[in-house]
Amino acid sequence: MIEVAHLTKRYGAQTAVDDVSFRCTPGTVTGFLGPNGAGKSTTMRMICGLTPPTGGHATVAGRPYRQLPNPGREVGILLDASAQHPGRTGRETLTLAAQLLRVPTSRVGELLARVDLPAAAARKRVGDYSLGMRQRLGLAQALLGEPRALILDEPANGLDPEGIFWMRGLLRDFADRGGTVLLSSHLLREVEAVADRLVMIGSGRVVAQGAKDELLSGAGMRVRGLDPAALRAALATAGLATAPADGGALLVDAEAEAVGRAAAAAGVVLLELQPGRARGLEEMFLSLTNGANATEGTAR
Ligand SMILES: Nc1ncnc2c1ncn2[C@@H]1O[C@H](COP(=O)(O)OP(=O)(O)OP(=O)(O)O)[C@@H](O)[C@H]1O
């Protein structure tokens, strides 16, 4: 269990994190979503005791992180995959971490296999690793102490599509076995694919949170007509509110039948009518955060 209550961080006049509260429960993956600079990393650093909060507090397994007797056995953290010592090999990195955590070094081989780092890669220096390899190594390190919770900041950065798919499976499996996962990302589809719950922040504040399905059910229908202006007018005549979506489509907060009937009544040809869910998270995300830097696929 990870609990965050009214966390706030100010840097001079700037408020990086503003009264953020949420809870991550066992058996769930919580997607912590926000554009660059929204305050995700600062929040995670405060949870992990690396940045002192200006206000509020956070606990992991019922205690502030810094008061956990052997934190690596409670929570695995991966905040910056590039922070590993570049001169050590992957295997050395994990062996040292195992000694620090007081777990048998025999687990190292097991973990290397679990994150798909082959023996040849494990013999290489971390300085020669790609970002994706460093993420895998960081994940292995986070899992080393067999923790019940994981806190991962943008772990998908640098992974190729196959690697992202792999990581999604690993996190799902971890949660399905009763683990708690807090995962930050600006890769909207990635979070949508794996998370049970979402916490979205923009400019340091929580703008939406809840079960993913509930948040997405408000996305309504996505509709596109041969004549966009006529469609907009037809929907307005039927009293249905619309919001512009990409590709000339509209998001309508209504059932498919109501949208179809409104279009038919005005003789408008529809090219597309589908639940907003397929693209809903992205549009909700963009609108909730005013589109600030929310470009999918942008690496940090
Ligand atoms: N040590 C610091 N001193 C001053 N400002 C900071 C510091 N750390 C973060 N900030 C500011 O706080 C805000 C939130 O940054 P943070 O890194 O938490 O965002 P983020 O959502 O993780 O985004 P990104 O994915 O780009 O890292 C930003 O405006 C950032 O410039």
The ligand as an SDF file (V2000), in Angstrom:
LIG
                    3D

 31 33  0  0  0  0  0  0  0  0999 V2000
   15.3020   20.6160   -7.7330 N   0  0  0  0  0  0  0  0  0  0  0  0
   14.4410   21.4390   -8.3450 C   0  0  0  0  0  0  0  0  0  0  0  0
   14.5760   22.7680   -8.2680 N   0  0  0  0  0  0  0  0  0  0  0  0
   13.7130   23.6100   -8.8780 C   0  0  0  0  0  0  0  0  0  0  0  0
   12.6570   23.2040   -9.6220 N   0  0  0  0  0  0  0  0  0  0  0  0
   12.4730   21.8750   -9.7460 C   0  0  0  0  0  0  0  0  0  0  0  0
   13.3450   20.9270   -9.1330 C   0  0  0  0  0  0  0  0  0  0  0  0
   12.9080   19.6740   -9.4300 N   0  0  0  0  0  0  0  0  0  0  0  0
   11.8060   19.8410  -10.2060 C   0  0  0  0  0  0  0  0  0  0  0  0
   11.5580   21.1590  -10.3990 N   0  0  0  0  0  0  0  0  0  0  0  0
   10.4430   21.7150  -11.1790 C   0  0  0  0  0  0  0  0  0  0  0  0
    9.2580   21.1320  -10.7180 O   0  0  0  0  0  0  0  0  0  0  0  0
    8.3580   20.8830  -11.7980 C   0  0  0  0  0  0  0  0  0  0  0  0
    7.9560   19.4300  -11.8020 C   0  0  0  0  0  0  0  0  0  0  0  0
    9.0610   18.6490  -12.2370 O   0  0  0  0  0  0  0  0  0  0  0  0
    9.0330   17.0620  -12.2740 P   0  0  0  0  0  0  0  0  0  0  0  0
   10.3870   16.5980  -12.7270 O   0  0  0  0  0  0  0  0  0  0  0  0
    8.5270   16.5460  -10.9910 O   0  0  0  0  0  0  0  0  0  0  0  0
    7.9630   16.7980  -13.3970 O   0  0  0  0  0  0  0  0  0  0  0  0
    7.6360   15.4650  -14.1770 P   0  0  0  0  0  0  0  0  0  0  0  0
    6.1550   15.3680  -14.2470 O   0  0  0  0  0  0  0  0  0  0  0  0
    8.3500   14.3190  -13.5770 O   0  0  0  0  0  0  0  0  0  0  0  0
    8.1630   15.7730  -15.6150 O   0  0  0  0  0  0  0  0  0  0  0  0
    9.3390   15.0920  -16.4320 P   0  0  0  0  0  0  0  0  0  0  0  0
    8.7580   13.8450  -16.9960 O   0  0  0  0  0  0  0  0  0  0  0  0
    9.6660   16.1160  -17.4750 O   0  0  0  0  0  0  0  0  0  0  0  0
   10.4610   14.8720  -15.4460 O   0  0  0  0  0  0  0  0  0  0  0  0
    9.0820   21.3310  -13.0620 C   0  0  0  0  0  0  0  0  0  0  0  0
    8.6540   22.6330  -13.3950 O   0  0  0  0  0  0  0  0  0  0  0  0
   10.5220   21.3300  -12.6490 C   0  0  0  0  0  0  0  0  0  0  0  0
   11.2450   22.2880  -13.3890 O   0  0  0  0  0  0  0  0  0  0  0  0
  1  2  1  0
  2  3  1  0
  2  7  2  0
  3  4  2  0
  4  5  1  0
  5  6  2  0
  6  7  1  0
  6 10  1  0
  7  8  1  0
  8  9  2  0
  9 10  1  0
 10 11  1  0
 11 12  1  0
 11 30  1  0
 12 13  1  0
 13 14  1  0
 13 28  1  0
 14 15  1  0
 15 16  1  0
 16 17  2  0
 16 18  1  0
 16 19  1  0
 19 20  1  0
 20 21  2  0
 20 22  1  0
 20 23  1  0
 23 24  1  0
 24 25  2  0
 24 26  1  0
 24 27  1  0
 28 29  1  0
 28 30  1  0
 30 31  1  0
M  END
$$$$
